[in-house]
Amino acid sequence: MRALRPSRLVRLFVERARFPVVEVTAHDDEQRVRYVDLRATGDGRTRTRWHLVVRLNAAGDVQAIAFLNRVFPPPSPHL
């Protein structure tokens, strides 16, 4: 997760989240890191628009970042 901190979207989300929670799950050859702010979800498990999901491949390289119903690919300048 420390490797994701330089990402602009991750950094902005963590800086603005008052009660950040990070959840890591593995799916076959993919790993997902989900950031949520408990202010938006209450328990951290309820799905909301206000969450950020980073998809990584088996090597740990960022494949995409999804935030506010938009998907940003790795070469995107917004990452």
Secondary structure, 3 states (H helix, E strand, C coil): CHHHCCCHHHHHHHHHCCCEEEEEEEECCEEEEEEEEHHHHCCCCCCCCCEEEEEEECCCCEEEEEECCEEECCCCCCC
